[in-house]
Amino acid sequence: MLPRLIPAAALAFGMLAATPAVAAPVAVLVAVPVPAGLPRAQLEQAFAASVGDYKGKPGLIRKYYTIGDDGRAGGIYLWESRAAAEAWYNDAWRAGVLKRWGSPASVSYFDVPIVVDNGK
């Protein structure tokens, strides 16, 4: 079976076709260095403890918690719009990351023109 190609705006809003008035979704990659010596189990516990911060978050479609081979952790997010994403990654959010992790997070934005959905 071939994967479905879905215009990303349609995926974000549960429609089959995008409309010109719909904001385009944005993917965001967030990464922060993991503090030296922090065990993976403790990192995963911190992730689990933060799930409630993201459940039902307006504008957030999906979040993947990530642990990289390069010593950084963070997330891959799919937002309904750039505006929704930028509203989340504000100065207060950045200050909180710095306080919790001891390092600033890098935040990279990506336009999402098409999503391949292999879901059932």
N, C-alpha and C positions, 0 to 999 in steps of 0.2 A: 504494500500500500504506500502510495506517495504521500509525503507530508503536505499539509495544507499551508499555503502561503496566505497570510492574512495581513492586510494593511494595518500597521501598528495602531493607528488611531481607532480602527474598528475593534481591535482587541481590547484596547484600554477602556472602551465604553460599551463592550458587549454587542456591537453591531456587526453586520456582515459587510457593510461598505462605509468608507469614511465620507464625511461631509466636509465641505470647505470651512465651516465655522468651528470645527472640532480642533482643539489644540493637539499638537503632535506629542506623543509620549517621549520621554527622555530616560535613558539608562544612566545610572551614576555608579561609578566605581569609587569606593572609599577605602583607603588603606592607611594604617597607622602601625609603626613599629611595635612589636610585642615586647614588653619589658623583659630584660634579660632574666633568665631563670624562672619565668612564669610557666608552670606546668600546663600542658595542653588541657588536662582535665579541668583545671581552674579557669582557663580561658573559655572552655565550652560551658562551664557553669555560669560565667559572666554573661555569655550570649543568651543562655536560657533565661536568666533573670531579667533580661531586657526585652524579651518577646512582647510583653504587655505594652511596652512603649510604642510598638509598631502595629499591633492588632487594631484594626479599624481606623488607622491614621488616614485622614482625608487626603486624597490624591495619590496615596501609595497603593500600587497594584500588587507588588511582590517584593520580597526581600530575601536574599540568600546571604547567610552568614558565611564568611570565608576565612580560611587560614592558608596563607601562602607558603610555598617552599622557601621564600626569600626572607622569612622572619617578620612578615607583616600580616596583619589580620584586619578584618573590616567587613565590608559587604558589597554586594551587587544589588542595586535597587532598580525597579521599574516604576516610574512615576507617570501620572496622567499628563503632566506638562512640566516644562522647565520652571514655570512660576511656582508650582507646588513643591518642586525639589528645592529651589532656592529659598523658599520660605522655611524649609526644615533646616537646611545647612546654614543657619544664620550665625551671627557673632556669639550668641549665647551657647549654641550647639558646639561651636569650635572651642570655646572656653571650657566647656564641660569635657570634651574629648581630651584636651590638654591636661586638665586636672586629673582625670581618671587614668590616663595612659602615660602621662609624662612627656608626650611628644605630640606635635600637631598632626592632624590627619591630612592626607592629600585627597582632594575631591576632584574627580574628572567627570565631565558631562559628555554624553554621546547622544546624538539624534538617533531615533529608531524609526526608520521609514517602513520596514517590513519585519514581521516576526514569523518564524517557522514554528508551527505548533504541532508537535507530535503526540499531544495528549489524546487520550481516548474519549 
